[in-house]
Amino acid sequence: MSDFSNLAAVPPLLRDEDRAVGAALVAGLVRTIAPANADEWVEVQDIADNFIEAGRARRMRVNLINAHYQAGLEIVLRRIATAAIMALALFLMPSAINQGFAERSFFGVHRVMMYDEGQLRLLMHGTTLHGAMRVKDATGTAVETPPPATYYYPGSPMARGVEVARGSVGKADGSFVVASVGVGAGSMSCYARANEDWTFYDIHPLVVRLATNPKLFTFLSRCRPDAKFVIGDARLTLGKVPAATVDYLVIDAFASDSIPVHLLTREAIELYLSRLSPQGLLVLHISNQHMDLADVASTIARSIPDVSAVLVVDRPVTKSLDALPSTVMFLAKSPEVLADIKTWNGATPVAALGDGAASRTPWTDDYSNVLGAILKYKGIIN
């Protein structure tokens, strides 16, 4: 039998870092197997080579993983650093808007922020403006008793409508009853008089909390500190109001890009009208940046018997957050109630408006055409 032990040498092609491991491995295999022929010796060499290569491949995988991990970590750290720098820049750079307070509820994010170098305080719901109050004038002087702003400025349709309703119902004893759906910043409360009965309705408890906080907005605390609030969906809460008791009913819930359709159907309008006193006035604030709600409301008004309606498009001379343009529809059971409103600038009796292709069929609880209202607003259809 030939002695192959003298062939127990390190494989010649191994790299320097593997030669020590290879020498020990081959020596151990020779002592264990004691190759007696060429085939057994080749088997020893194959085992050693495979073991060495397996170890080398494992080290390569580990090094590759480490390299990828390091590169990924560097990317993540760079992105975090970039985001932090951008956030710091947005915080430090001069801006017309300061984000201020923000709180999320079931209905989305509400923000109270400063605007125009701290001259105005805004109430935002998402991207929709729900109210504003001037806290400083152009000189930077604090405004002690800020007037209602945005769509409710003195001289706006909704402000003037209060006087129309007062004159129409003729309640000299101060028992004038107002129901206002949509609290906003509480601007409407500053048109209330002593001994009148004003109730505000809103589905957002957070909005009521913000509007009644005198550190944020002072309309309600100054003008109507004893105001009553009813939280819930307007269709349900107004349904509990006794019929024919409200003299001025304001529905202001359609400004956002996601309107509550169920508040603008024929059944909803019929509910509102049923709550009006015989000489009462219903107001729909239908300003919207995405949909032609004037056409929707006009079609509904024409579909309800014995109802008169006037559409008012208000365009203030100076457009600013102190006085914003608005589109408002007034409805009444008695046409005499609307006589004065018909003489206003921008006023058009609904009976004189043509049918729009977007909503020729009135919206009901079983039918609505939101896409048509959007296309009509964009001028794609007539």
GUTIPA-272169 format. One record per residue: x, y, z of N, C-alpha, C in turn; residue number from 1. Coordinates in steps of 0.1 Angstrom, whole numbers. Example, Ala and Ser with C-alpha at 12.3 -4.5 7.8 and 13.67 -1.06 7.14 Angstrom:
<sites>
[[132,-57,78],[123,-45,78],[132,-33,78],1]
[[128,-22,71],[137,-11,71],[129,0,79],2]
</sites>
This chain:
<sites>
[[9,-12,0],[0,0,0],[9,12,0],1]
[[6,21,-9],[14,33,-10],[11,43,1],2]
[[21,51,6],[19,60,17],[17,74,10],3]
[[5,80,12],[1,93,6],[3,104,17],4]
[[7,101,29],[8,111,39],[17,123,35],5]
[[28,120,27],[37,130,23],[31,140,14],6]
[[19,137,9],[12,146,0],[3,156,7],7]
[[3,155,20],[-6,163,28],[-1,177,29],8]
[[-3,184,18],[2,198,17],[-10,207,15],9]
[[-8,220,18],[-18,230,16],[-21,232,1],10]
[[-34,232,-3],[-37,234,-17],[-30,247,-22],11]
[[-23,247,-33],[-14,258,-37],[-22,270,-42],12]
[[-35,270,-45],[-42,281,-50],[-49,289,-39],13]
[[-47,285,-27],[-54,293,-16],[-48,306,-14],14]
[[-57,317,-11],[-51,330,-7],[-45,329,6],15]
[[-36,339,9],[-29,339,21],[-37,337,34],16]
[[-49,345,34],[-57,344,46],[-64,331,48],17]
[[-64,322,38],[-70,309,39],[-59,298,41],18]
[[-47,301,40],[-36,290,40],[-35,283,53],19]
[[-36,291,64],[-35,285,78],[-47,275,80],20]
[[-59,280,77],[-71,271,78],[-69,259,69],21]
[[-65,261,57],[-63,250,47],[-53,239,52],22]
[[-42,244,58],[-32,235,63],[-37,226,74],23]
[[-44,232,84],[-49,225,95],[-60,215,90],24]
[[-68,220,81],[-79,211,76],[-74,199,69],25]
[[-64,201,60],[-59,189,52],[-52,180,62],26]
[[-44,185,72],[-37,176,81],[-47,168,89],27]
[[-58,174,93],[-68,167,101],[-75,156,92],28]
[[-78,159,80],[-85,150,71],[-76,138,68],29]
[[-62,140,66],[-53,129,63],[-52,120,75],30]
[[-52,126,88],[-51,117,99],[-64,109,101],31]
[[-76,115,97],[-89,109,99],[-91,98,88],32]
[[-89,102,76],[-92,93,65],[-81,83,61],33]
[[-68,88,64],[-56,80,60],[-57,75,46],34]
[[-56,84,36],[-58,80,22],[-48,70,18],35]
[[-53,59,12],[-44,48,8],[-42,48,-7],36]
[[-49,56,-14],[-47,56,-29],[-50,70,-34],37]
[[-49,71,-47],[-50,84,-53],[-65,89,-52],38]
[[-74,81,-54],[-88,85,-53],[-91,91,-39],39]
[[-86,84,-29],[-89,89,-15],[-82,102,-13],40]
[[-70,103,-18],[-63,116,-16],[-71,127,-23],41]
[[-75,125,-35],[-83,135,-43],[-96,138,-35],42]
[[-102,128,-28],[-114,131,-20],[-110,140,-9],43]
[[-99,138,-2],[-94,147,8],[-93,161,3],44]
[[-86,163,-8],[-84,176,-14],[-98,183,-17],45]
[[-107,175,-23],[-120,180,-26],[-128,185,-14],46]
[[-127,177,-3],[-134,182,9],[-128,195,14],47]
[[-115,195,14],[-108,208,19],[-111,220,10],48]
[[-111,217,-3],[-114,228,-12],[-129,233,-10],49]
[[-138,224,-9],[-152,228,-8],[-154,235,6],50]
[[-148,231,16],[-149,237,29],[-144,252,28],51]
[[-132,253,22],[-125,266,21],[-134,275,13],52]
[[-139,270,2],[-147,279,-7],[-161,283,-1],53]
[[-166,273,7],[-179,277,14],[-176,288,24],54]
[[-165,287,31],[-162,298,41],[-159,311,34],55]
[[-153,310,23],[-150,322,15],[-163,329,10],56]
[[-172,320,5],[-185,325,0],[-193,332,11],57]
[[-192,325,23],[-200,331,34],[-194,344,38],58]
[[-181,346,38],[-175,359,42],[-179,369,31],59]
[[-179,365,19],[-183,375,8],[-198,379,10],60]
[[-207,370,14],[-221,374,16],[-222,383,28],61]
[[-215,380,39],[-215,389,51],[-210,402,47],62]
[[-199,403,40],[-193,416,36],[-203,424,27],63]
[[-210,417,18],[-219,423,9],[-231,429,17],64]
[[-236,421,27],[-248,425,35],[-244,437,43],65]
[[-232,437,49],[-227,448,57],[-226,461,48],66]
[[-221,459,36],[-220,470,27],[-233,476,24],67]
[[-243,467,20],[-256,472,17],[-263,479,29],68]
[[-261,473,41],[-267,479,53],[-261,492,56],69]
[[-248,493,54],[-241,506,57],[-246,517,47],70]
[[-247,513,34],[-252,522,24],[-267,526,27],71]
[[-275,516,30],[-289,519,34],[-290,528,46],72]
[[-282,525,56],[-282,534,68],[-278,548,64],73]
[[-268,549,56],[-264,563,52],[-275,570,44],74]
[[-282,563,36],[-293,569,28],[-304,574,38],75]
[[-308,565,47],[-318,568,57],[-314,581,65],76]
[[-302,581,70],[-297,592,78],[-297,605,70],77]
[[-293,604,57],[-293,616,49],[-307,621,47],78]
[[-317,612,45],[-331,616,43],[-336,623,56],79]
[[-333,617,67],[-337,623,80],[-331,636,82],80]
[[-318,638,79],[-312,651,80],[-318,661,71],81]
[[-321,657,58],[-327,666,48],[-341,670,53],82]
[[-349,661,58],[-362,664,63],[-361,674,75],83]
[[-352,671,84],[-350,680,95],[-346,694,91],84]
[[-337,695,82],[-333,708,77],[-345,716,70],85]
[[-353,708,62],[-364,715,56],[-374,719,66],86]
[[-377,711,76],[-387,715,86],[-382,727,94],87]
[[-369,727,97],[-363,738,104],[-364,751,96],88]
[[-361,749,83],[-362,761,74],[-376,766,73],89]
[[-386,757,72],[-400,762,71],[-404,769,84],90]
[[-398,764,95],[-402,770,108],[-396,784,110],91]
[[-383,786,104],[-376,798,107],[-378,808,96],92]
[[-381,804,83],[-382,813,72],[-395,822,74],93]
[[-394,835,70],[-406,843,71],[-418,837,62],94]
[[-430,838,67],[-441,832,60],[-454,840,64],95]
[[-463,841,54],[-476,847,57],[-484,839,66],96]
[[-481,826,67],[-490,817,76],[-481,810,86],97]
[[-486,810,99],[-480,803,109],[-490,792,113],98]
[[-485,779,113],[-494,768,115],[-502,768,128],99]
[[-496,773,139],[-503,774,151],[-509,761,156],100]
[[-521,762,162],[-527,750,168],[-533,741,157],101]
[[-532,728,160],[-539,718,151],[-544,707,159],102]
[[-555,701,156],[-561,690,163],[-569,681,153],103]
[[-567,668,154],[-574,659,145],[-586,653,152],104]
[[-597,653,145],[-609,646,150],[-614,636,140],105]
[[-626,630,143],[-632,621,133],[-634,628,120],106]
[[-636,641,120],[-640,648,108],[-628,654,101],107]
[[-616,652,105],[-604,657,99],[-596,666,108],108]
[[-587,674,102],[-578,682,110],[-583,697,110],109]
[[-585,702,122],[-588,716,123],[-576,724,128],110]
[[-573,735,122],[-562,743,125],[-566,758,129],111]
[[-559,763,139],[-560,777,141],[-547,783,139],112]
[[-546,792,129],[-532,797,125],[-533,812,123],113]
[[-521,818,124],[-520,833,122],[-516,835,107],114]
[[-521,846,102],[-519,849,88],[-516,864,86],115]
[[-509,867,75],[-506,880,72],[-498,887,83],116]
[[-487,881,87],[-478,887,97],[-485,889,110],117]
[[-494,880,113],[-501,880,126],[-512,889,127],118]
[[-517,895,116],[-528,904,116],[-542,897,117],119]
[[-542,884,112],[-555,877,112],[-553,863,118],120]
[[-563,858,125],[-563,845,130],[-574,837,122],121]
[[-570,826,117],[-578,818,108],[-583,805,115],122]
[[-594,800,111],[-599,787,115],[-600,779,102],123]
[[-592,768,101],[-592,760,89],[-596,746,92],124]
[[-604,740,83],[-607,726,83],[-602,720,70],125]
[[-590,713,72],[-583,709,60],[-578,721,52],126]
[[-582,722,40],[-579,734,32],[-590,744,31],127]
[[-601,742,39],[-613,751,38],[-612,761,50],128]
[[-614,773,46],[-615,784,56],[-629,784,62],129]
[[-629,783,76],[-642,783,83],[-645,796,91],130]
[[-635,804,91],[-637,817,98],[-624,824,100],131]
[[-624,837,103],[-612,845,105],[-616,857,114],132]
[[-606,861,121],[-608,873,130],[-595,882,129],133]
[[-597,895,127],[-586,904,127],[-582,907,141],134]
[[-569,905,144],[-563,908,157],[-554,920,157],135]
[[-549,924,145],[-541,936,144],[-545,943,131],136]
[[-544,956,131],[-546,964,119],[-533,965,111],137]
[[-533,972,100],[-522,972,91],[-509,978,98],138]
[[-512,986,109],[-500,993,116],[-495,984,127],139]
[[-502,972,129],[-497,964,140],[-504,966,153],140]
[[-514,975,153],[-521,979,165],[-532,968,168],141]
[[-533,963,180],[-543,953,184],[-557,959,181],142]
[[-566,950,176],[-580,953,174],[-588,948,185],143]
[[-594,957,193],[-601,953,205],[-614,946,203],144]
[[-622,951,193],[-635,945,190],[-635,943,175],145]
[[-629,932,171],[-629,929,156],[-643,926,151],146]
[[-647,932,139],[-660,929,133],[-660,915,127],147]
[[-671,910,124],[-672,897,116],[-665,899,103],148]
[[-659,888,98],[-651,889,86],[-655,878,76],149]
[[-647,876,66],[-649,866,55],[-663,868,49],150]
[[-671,857,49],[-684,857,43],[-695,864,51],151]
[[-691,868,64],[-701,874,73],[-698,888,76],152]
[[-690,895,68],[-687,909,70],[-699,917,70],153]
[[-699,929,77],[-711,938,77],[-714,942,63],154]
[[-726,940,58],[-730,942,44],[-730,930,36],155]
[[-726,918,41],[-726,906,34],[-741,901,33],156]
[[-744,892,24],[-758,887,23],[-763,881,36],157]
[[-755,873,42],[-760,866,54],[-762,876,66],158]
[[-754,887,66],[-756,897,76],[-768,906,73],159]
[[-770,909,61],[-782,917,57],[-795,909,59],160]
[[-793,896,56],[-805,888,58],[-811,888,71],161]
[[-803,890,82],[-808,890,95],[-818,902,97],162]
[[-814,913,91],[-823,925,92],[-836,923,84],163]
[[-835,917,72],[-846,914,64],[-856,905,72],164]
[[-851,895,78],[-860,886,86],[-866,893,98],165]
[[-858,901,105],[-864,909,116],[-876,917,112],166]
[[-874,924,100],[-884,933,96],[-896,925,91],167]
[[-894,913,85],[-905,905,80],[-914,900,91],168]
[[-908,894,101],[-916,888,111],[-922,898,121],169]
[[-915,910,122],[-921,921,130],[-922,918,145],170]
[[-913,910,151],[-913,907,165],[-906,918,173],171]
[[-914,928,178],[-908,939,185],[-904,936,199],172]
[[-909,924,204],[-906,921,218],[-893,914,220],173]
[[-885,912,209],[-872,906,211],[-873,891,210],174]
[[-884,885,207],[-885,870,206],[-881,864,193],175]
[[-873,871,185],[-868,867,172],[-860,854,174],176]
[[-862,844,166],[-856,831,168],[-847,828,156],177]
[[-834,825,159],[-824,822,149],[-818,808,151],178]
[[-817,801,141],[-810,788,141],[-799,788,130],179]
[[-787,786,134],[-776,787,125],[-768,774,125],180]
[[-768,768,113],[-761,755,112],[-747,758,106],181]
[[-737,754,114],[-723,757,110],[-717,768,119],182]
[[-710,765,129],[-706,776,139],[-694,784,133],183]
[[-684,777,127],[-673,784,122],[-665,791,133],184]
[[-661,803,132],[-654,810,142],[-664,818,151],185]
[[-677,817,148],[-688,823,156],[-691,837,152],186]
[[-688,841,139],[-690,854,134],[-704,859,134],187]
[[-713,850,131],[-728,853,130],[-733,858,143],188]
[[-727,854,154],[-733,858,168],[-732,873,170],189]
[[-724,880,163],[-723,894,165],[-734,902,158],190]
[[-743,895,152],[-755,902,146],[-767,899,155],191]
[[-765,893,167],[-776,890,176],[-779,903,185],192]
[[-792,904,189],[-796,914,198],[-800,908,211],193]
[[-801,917,221],[-805,912,234],[-819,906,234],194]
[[-822,896,241],[-835,889,243],[-838,881,231],195]
[[-830,881,220],[-833,872,209],[-828,858,212],196]
[[-834,848,206],[-832,834,208],[-823,828,197],197]
[[-810,827,200],[-800,822,190],[-795,808,194],198]
[[-796,799,185],[-791,785,187],[-781,782,175],199]
[[-770,776,179],[-760,773,169],[-759,757,168],200]
[[-759,752,156],[-758,738,154],[-745,734,147],201]
[[-739,723,151],[-727,719,144],[-724,704,147],202]
[[-719,697,138],[-716,683,140],[-702,681,146],203]
[[-694,691,146],[-681,691,152],[-680,696,166],204]
[[-679,688,176],[-677,694,190],[-664,702,191],205]
[[-654,698,183],[-641,706,184],[-643,720,179],206]
[[-651,722,168],[-653,735,163],[-660,744,174],207]
[[-669,739,181],[-676,747,192],[-666,750,202],208]
[[-657,741,206],[-647,744,216],[-637,755,212],209]
[[-633,754,199],[-624,765,194],[-631,778,193],210]
[[-643,778,188],[-650,791,186],[-654,798,199],211]
[[-656,790,210],[-659,796,223],[-647,799,232],212]
[[-635,796,227],[-623,799,234],[-619,813,232],213]
[[-621,822,242],[-618,836,239],[-603,839,236],214]
[[-594,830,239],[-580,831,236],[-578,830,221],215]
[[-587,824,214],[-586,821,200],[-595,831,192],216]
[[-608,830,195],[-618,839,188],[-627,845,198],217]
[[-631,857,197],[-638,865,207],[-653,868,203],218]
[[-657,864,191],[-670,867,186],[-681,863,196],219]
[[-681,850,199],[-691,844,208],[-690,849,222],220]
[[-678,850,227],[-676,855,241],[-680,869,243],221]
[[-678,877,232],[-682,891,233],[-697,894,230],222]
[[-701,887,219],[-714,891,213],[-726,882,218],223]
[[-723,869,221],[-733,860,226],[-728,850,236],224]
[[-723,854,247],[-717,845,257],[-727,834,262],225]
[[-740,837,261],[-750,828,265],[-756,819,254],226]
[[-749,819,243],[-754,812,231],[-756,797,234],227]
[[-767,791,228],[-769,777,229],[-763,769,218],228]
[[-758,757,220],[-752,749,210],[-758,735,210],229]
[[-761,730,198],[-766,717,197],[-756,709,188],230]
[[-751,698,193],[-741,690,185],[-748,678,179],231]
[[-745,676,166],[-751,665,159],[-754,668,144],232]
[[-758,659,137],[-762,661,123],[-774,670,122],233]
[[-773,679,113],[-784,689,112],[-797,684,108],234]
[[-798,673,100],[-810,667,96],[-817,662,108],235]
[[-809,656,117],[-815,650,129],[-818,660,140],236]
[[-809,670,142],[-811,680,153],[-822,690,149],237]
[[-823,694,137],[-833,703,133],[-847,696,132],238]
[[-846,683,130],[-859,676,130],[-866,676,144],239]
[[-858,679,154],[-864,680,168],[-869,694,171],240]
[[-867,703,162],[-871,717,165],[-886,718,161],241]
[[-894,724,170],[-909,725,166],[-911,732,153],242]
[[-921,728,146],[-924,733,132],[-928,748,133],243]
[[-925,755,123],[-930,769,121],[-926,778,133],244]
[[-913,777,138],[-909,785,150],[-896,793,147],245]
[[-889,790,136],[-876,797,134],[-878,808,124],246]
[[-873,820,128],[-875,832,119],[-864,834,109],247]
[[-852,829,113],[-840,831,104],[-832,818,106],248]
[[-832,810,95],[-825,797,95],[-813,797,85],249]
[[-801,796,90],[-789,797,82],[-783,783,81],250]
[[-781,778,68],[-774,765,66],[-761,769,59],251]
[[-750,767,67],[-737,771,62],[-728,758,64],252]
[[-730,749,55],[-722,736,56],[-717,731,43],253]
[[-716,740,33],[-712,735,19],[-700,740,14],254]
[[-691,746,22],[-679,753,16],[-668,744,13],255]
[[-667,732,19],[-656,723,17],[-657,715,3],256]
[[-646,707,1],[-645,699,-11],[-653,686,-9],257]
[[-658,684,2],[-666,672,5],[-679,676,12],258]
[[-689,680,4],[-701,685,10],[-710,674,16],259]
[[-717,677,26],[-727,667,31],[-739,668,22],260]
[[-740,659,12],[-750,659,2],[-764,658,8],261]
[[-765,651,19],[-779,649,25],[-784,661,31],262]
[[-776,672,32],[-781,685,37],[-786,694,26],263]
[[-784,689,13],[-788,697,2],[-796,689,-8],264]
[[-806,682,-3],[-816,675,-11],[-830,681,-9],265]
[[-839,677,-18],[-852,683,-17],[-858,680,-3],266]
[[-856,668,2],[-862,664,15],[-856,673,26],267]
[[-843,676,25],[-836,684,35],[-842,698,34],268]
[[-843,704,22],[-848,718,21],[-863,718,26],269]
[[-871,708,23],[-884,708,28],[-885,707,44],270]
[[-875,700,50],[-874,700,64],[-871,714,69],271]
[[-861,721,63],[-858,735,68],[-870,744,67],272]
[[-877,743,55],[-888,752,53],[-899,749,63],273]
[[-901,737,67],[-911,733,77],[-908,739,90],274]
[[-896,742,93],[-892,748,106],[-894,763,106],275]
[[-895,770,94],[-897,784,93],[-910,789,98],276]
[[-910,800,105],[-923,807,108],[-929,812,95],277]
[[-942,816,94],[-948,819,82],[-941,830,74],278]
[[-935,840,81],[-927,851,74],[-912,849,76],279]
[[-908,837,79],[-894,834,82],[-886,834,69],280]
[[-872,833,71],[-863,833,59],[-853,822,61],281]
[[-851,814,50],[-841,804,50],[-829,808,41],282]
[[-817,806,46],[-805,810,39],[-796,798,37],283]
[[-792,796,25],[-783,786,21],[-770,792,16],284]
[[-759,791,24],[-746,796,19],[-740,785,11],285]
[[-740,787,-2],[-736,777,-12],[-723,781,-20],286]
[[-715,789,-14],[-701,792,-20],[-693,779,-20],287]
[[-687,776,-31],[-679,764,-31],[-668,765,-42],288]
[[-656,760,-40],[-645,761,-49],[-644,750,-59],289]
[[-654,741,-58],[-653,729,-67],[-666,725,-74],290]
[[-677,730,-69],[-690,726,-74],[-699,738,-76],291]
[[-708,737,-86],[-718,747,-89],[-730,743,-81],292]
[[-730,747,-68],[-742,744,-60],[-753,754,-62],293]
[[-751,765,-68],[-762,774,-71],[-772,767,-81],294]
[[-767,760,-90],[-775,753,-100],[-783,742,-92],295]
[[-776,735,-83],[-782,724,-76],[-794,730,-67],296]
[[-791,740,-60],[-801,746,-51],[-812,752,-58],297]
[[-809,758,-70],[-820,764,-78],[-830,754,-83],298]
[[-824,743,-88],[-833,732,-93],[-842,726,-82],299]
[[-836,725,-70],[-844,720,-59],[-855,730,-55],300]
[[-852,743,-55],[-861,753,-51],[-873,753,-61],301]
[[-870,752,-74],[-881,752,-84],[-890,740,-83],302]
[[-884,729,-77],[-892,717,-76],[-902,716,-64],303]
[[-901,726,-55],[-909,726,-43],[-920,736,-45],304]
[[-933,732,-44],[-944,741,-46],[-945,752,-35],305]
[[-950,764,-40],[-953,775,-30],[-940,780,-23],306]
[[-929,779,-29],[-917,784,-24],[-910,794,-33],307]
[[-906,806,-28],[-899,816,-36],[-885,816,-32],308]
[[-876,819,-42],[-862,819,-39],[-855,830,-47],309]
[[-844,835,-41],[-836,845,-48],[-821,841,-46],310]
[[-813,841,-57],[-799,838,-56],[-791,851,-56],311]
[[-782,853,-46],[-774,865,-45],[-759,861,-46],312]
[[-753,867,-56],[-738,866,-58],[-732,879,-53],313]
[[-725,878,-42],[-719,890,-36],[-704,891,-40],314]
[[-701,903,-45],[-687,905,-48],[-682,918,-42],315]
[[-676,917,-30],[-671,930,-23],[-662,938,-32],316]
[[-661,951,-30],[-653,959,-38],[-638,955,-36],317]
[[-634,954,-23],[-621,950,-19],[-621,935,-15],318]
[[-614,926,-22],[-614,912,-18],[-603,910,-9],319]
[[-606,906,3],[-596,902,13],[-603,893,23],320]
[[-596,888,33],[-602,879,43],[-611,887,52],321]
[[-610,900,51],[-620,908,59],[-634,908,52],322]
[[-634,906,39],[-647,905,32],[-646,897,20],323]
[[-650,884,20],[-649,875,9],[-662,874,1],324]
[[-660,872,-12],[-672,869,-21],[-680,857,-16],325]
[[-693,858,-18],[-701,846,-14],[-713,844,-24],326]
[[-718,832,-24],[-730,829,-32],[-740,824,-22],327]
[[-751,830,-21],[-761,827,-11],[-775,826,-17],328]
[[-783,817,-13],[-797,816,-17],[-806,818,-6],329]
[[-816,827,-8],[-827,829,2],[-840,823,-3],330]
[[-846,816,6],[-859,809,3],[-869,813,14],331]
[[-882,815,10],[-892,819,19],[-906,813,14],332]
[[-915,811,24],[-928,806,20],[-936,817,14],333]
[[-933,829,18],[-941,841,13],[-932,849,4],334]
[[-936,852,-8],[-927,860,-18],[-925,874,-13],335]
[[-934,879,-4],[-932,893,1],[-919,894,9],336]
[[-915,883,16],[-903,883,24],[-891,886,16],337]
[[-891,883,3],[-879,884,-6],[-879,897,-14],338]
[[-889,905,-12],[-890,917,-20],[-878,926,-19],339]
[[-873,929,-8],[-862,937,-6],[-849,931,-11],340]
[[-848,918,-9],[-836,911,-13],[-834,911,-29],341]
[[-845,911,-36],[-845,911,-50],[-839,924,-56],342]
[[-838,934,-48],[-833,947,-52],[-817,948,-50],343]
[[-812,938,-43],[-797,939,-40],[-789,937,-52],344]
[[-777,942,-52],[-767,940,-63],[-764,925,-63],345]
[[-764,919,-75],[-761,905,-76],[-772,895,-74],346]
[[-784,901,-72],[-796,892,-68],[-804,889,-81],347]
[[-808,876,-82],[-816,871,-93],[-826,861,-88],348]
[[-839,864,-91],[-849,854,-87],[-847,841,-93],349]
[[-848,830,-85],[-845,817,-90],[-854,814,-102],350]
[[-867,819,-102],[-876,816,-113],[-871,821,-126],351]
[[-861,831,-126],[-856,836,-138],[-843,829,-143],352]
[[-839,819,-135],[-827,812,-139],[-831,800,-148],353]
[[-823,797,-158],[-826,785,-166],[-821,773,-160],354]
[[-827,762,-164],[-823,748,-160],[-809,746,-164],355]
[[-801,740,-155],[-787,736,-158],[-786,721,-161],356]
[[-778,718,-171],[-776,704,-175],[-771,695,-163],357]
[[-763,702,-154],[-757,695,-143],[-767,689,-134],358]
[[-778,696,-132],[-788,691,-122],[-802,693,-126],359]
[[-805,690,-138],[-819,692,-142],[-829,684,-134],360]
[[-824,673,-129],[-832,665,-119],[-828,669,-105],361]
[[-837,674,-97],[-834,678,-84],[-827,667,-75],362]
[[-818,671,-67],[-812,661,-58],[-822,657,-48],363]
[[-822,645,-45],[-831,639,-34],[-823,630,-25],364]
[[-829,624,-15],[-823,614,-7],[-819,602,-15],365]
[[-825,600,-27],[-822,588,-35],[-814,591,-47],366]
[[-812,604,-50],[-805,608,-62],[-796,621,-60],367]
[[-784,620,-65],[-776,632,-65],[-766,631,-76],368]
[[-761,642,-81],[-752,642,-93],[-740,651,-90],369]
[[-731,647,-81],[-720,655,-77],[-710,657,-88],370]
[[-708,647,-97],[-699,649,-108],[-705,659,-118],371]
[[-718,660,-120],[-723,670,-128],[-721,684,-123],372]
[[-722,685,-110],[-720,698,-103],[-706,703,-105],373]
[[-696,693,-104],[-682,696,-106],[-679,701,-121],374]
[[-685,693,-130],[-683,696,-144],[-689,709,-148],375]
[[-700,713,-142],[-706,725,-145],[-698,737,-140],376]
[[-693,735,-128],[-684,745,-122],[-672,748,-130],377]
[[-666,737,-136],[-655,739,-144],[-658,743,-159],378]
[[-671,745,-162],[-675,749,-175],[-674,739,-186],379]
[[-673,726,-182],[-673,715,-191],[-687,712,-197],380]
[[-697,714,-189],[-711,712,-193],[-719,724,-190],381]
[[-730,726,-196],[-739,738,-193],[-749,734,-183],382]
</sites>
